[in-house]
C-alpha cells in the first residue's frame, strides 16, 4: 500500500540555519502531497501542498517540490527562526477513501537562538 | 471565524466506560474525518464521512463508532472494546477540489483512560 517515510528527528538547528527535512513516498498512482506542522499540544496546520509532478508548494518561507522521478517531497527553508520549532508531517492523498491522508511519522524540529 | 472545534481539550475516563468526543465545523465542508495520534507516530485514520448519514471505516476502526446526522457535526465514541484508548484524537474536514481533498484539522482532544 501507499506509504510515507520521513527523516528521523529530532533535528536541532541554530537560528538562521538552512533547513531540510527529507520525505519520500510510495504510491501506485499520482498522489497529492502535503506538509503539515504541529505545535505542542495543538492540531495540525496545513503548511503547503503540491498536486502534480514538478509543482512547488510554498508558504511562510517554506518550500517543497514534488519530484516524481525520485518520489520525494523534501521540505526546505532558507533561514529558520525559533518560532519554527514544531513537529513537521509529510503526507499523501491518492483521492481514495474519501481523501484519506497517509502520514509519515513526523520530524521534530528544535531551533535554538 | 470559520474553523473546527473539538471539545473537551482534555478528557479522563475509567476503563470500561464509553466516551464521546465532539467535533463541529462551520466551514461548510462535506467530508469529515477522525484520526488518532500516538507519541512519536503519524496519524492513523479511524473513520471518515463524505456526506450526511454516511460514514466508512478507516484503518483502525475497531472499538470506535461515529454518527453523521448533521453536516457540521461528526462525534466519535470510544467504546470499552477499544484496547488502547489513551491517545490524542484529531478531527478534520475537507471539500473536494477536483481530485484533491485539502484537510483542515481541529485542535484535538487528549483522552486518558486509567
Boltz contact constraints between the chains, C-beta under 6 A:
constraints:
  - contact:
      token1: [A, 32]
      token2: [B, 100]
      max_distance: 6.0
  - contact:
      token1: [A, 42]
      token2: [B, 107]
      max_distance: 6.0
  - contact:
      token1: [A, 43]
      token2: [B, 90]
      max_distance: 6.0
  - contact:
      token1: [A, 43]
      token2: [B, 105]
      max_distance: 6.0
  - contact:
      token1: [A, 43]
      token2: [B, 106]
      max_distance: 6.0
  - contact:
      token1: [A, 43]
      token2: [B, 107]
      max_distance: 6.0
  - contact:
      token1: [A, 43]
      token2: [B, 108]
      max_distance: 6.0
  - contact:
      token1: [A, 44]
      token2: [B, 105]
      max_distance: 6.0
  - contact:
      token1: [A, 51]
      token2: [B, 100]
      max_distance: 6.0
  - contact:
      token1: [A, 93]
      token2: [B, 101]
      max_distance: 6.0
  - contact:
      token1: [A, 95]
      token2: [B, 99]
      max_distance: 6.0
  - contact:
      token1: [A, 98]
      token2: [B, 31]
      max_distance: 6.0
  - contact:
      token1: [A, 98]
      token2: [B, 48]
      max_distance: 6.0
  - contact:
      token1: [A, 98]
      token2: [B, 50]
      max_distance: 6.0
  - contact:
      token1: [A, 99]
      token2: [B, 94]
      max_distance: 6.0
  - contact:
      token1: [A, 99]
      token2: [B, 101]
      max_distance: 6.0
  - contact:
      token1: [A, 100]
      token2: [B, 45]
      max_distance: 6.0
  - contact:
      token1: [A, 101]
      token2: [B, 103]
      max_distance: 6.0
  - contact:
      token1: [A, 103]
      token2: [B, 42]
      max_distance: 6.0
  - contact:
      token1: [A, 103]
      token2: [B, 43]
      max_distance: 6.0
  - contact:
      token1: [A, 104]
      token2: [B, 42]
      max_distance: 6.0
  - contact:
      token1: [A, 105]
      token2: [B, 41]
      max_distance: 6.0
  - contact:
      token1: [A, 105]
      token2: [B, 42]
      max_distance: 6.0
  - contact:
      token1: [A, 106]
      token2: [B, 42]
      max_distance: 6.0
